[in-house]
Amino acid sequence: MSAHRCLTIDGELSGTRVRDAVDGGSVELHRLELSPALAGRIVTWATRYADSHHVGFPSSDVAALDAKGIEITRAVRRERPDSTVAYVSATSVRTLLHSFEA
């Protein structure tokens, strides 16, 4: 497993939706050594996030997208316990889940 990383899961349209919180920029999912299932969940969620963005983030989508993003963040933490991981909602531009929360 890689050295400790600080990661942010977000719905920003550019990149992989997983960012290096210290150095900036997207992190390629294969470099995180995530399970194929979790990497697939991130890709699916990112596609839904982008689709919702293009129609103005209907309120019916926002809660579901954020709930899924938080779920993914927790799953990344389980697979990368050596990393600090937070979720930031791109719909409200605020952190909804900090790394120290279960």
N, C-alpha and C positions, 0 to 999 in steps of 0.2 A: 504494500500500500504506500502511497505517496506521502510526502511530508504534510504537515498541517497547512490547511488553506482556509481563507475566509471567503465564503461564497454567498452570493445573493441570487435567489430565484426571483425572477420578475417576468412580466409580460411584454417588455419592450420589444418592438417589432424587429429590430436588428439583432442578428446573432442567434445564439443557441438558447436563450432565456436563462442561462446560468452564467453569472458574471463573477469575475475575480473582484472581490470587494476592496482589496488593497491596491492592486496594480491596475484595475480597470480592464475593460474588454471582456468579450465572451470567452468562455472556456469550452473547448471541444468536448462533447460528452464522452467520447472514448478515452480521453485523458483522465477522466475521473474514476475510471474502473467501476462504473455502475453496472448493475445487471442489465442484460438486454431488455428485460421487461420494464424496468424503471426508465431506462433511456427511451423506450417506446412510449411510455406514459407522458414523458416530458414533451416529446415531439407532437403527440396527439393534442395535448393541452395547449401547446404553443400555436398549433394550427387553429384551434377553436378560439383562442385569444385574438389572433389576427383576424379571423372572420368576424368576430364581434366588434373589433376596432373599426373595421371597414363599414359597419352599419351604425356607428355612433355609440357603442356600448349600451344597448338596451338595458334598462334596470333589471330585467328578468335574467340577464346573463351575468351581471357583475358579481352577485353573491355566489353563484355557482362556480364562476371562474376563480374567485378568491378562495373558496373552500377547497377546490381541487388543487390550487397552487400551494395552500398550506399543507394539504395531504402529501403532495409531492415533496415539499420541503422536509417534512418529518421522515419521509421514506429515504431521502438523500442522507439525512442525519444518521439513520439506522445503518445505511450502507457505507457511510463515511464518518464514523465516530471520531476520526482524527481531525475533522474539520469543523469550523464554525459556520453555520448556515442560517440565513435569515430570508424571509419572504417579504417582498415589497410589492404592493398592489400598484400596477401601472394605471389602473382606473382612477385611483385617488391619490397616487404618488405619496404613499405613506407606508411605513413598515407595519405589517400586521402580525408578524411572528418573529420574535427575536430568538437567537440561538439558545438562550438559557431557558426558554419555555418548553415544557414537555409536550 
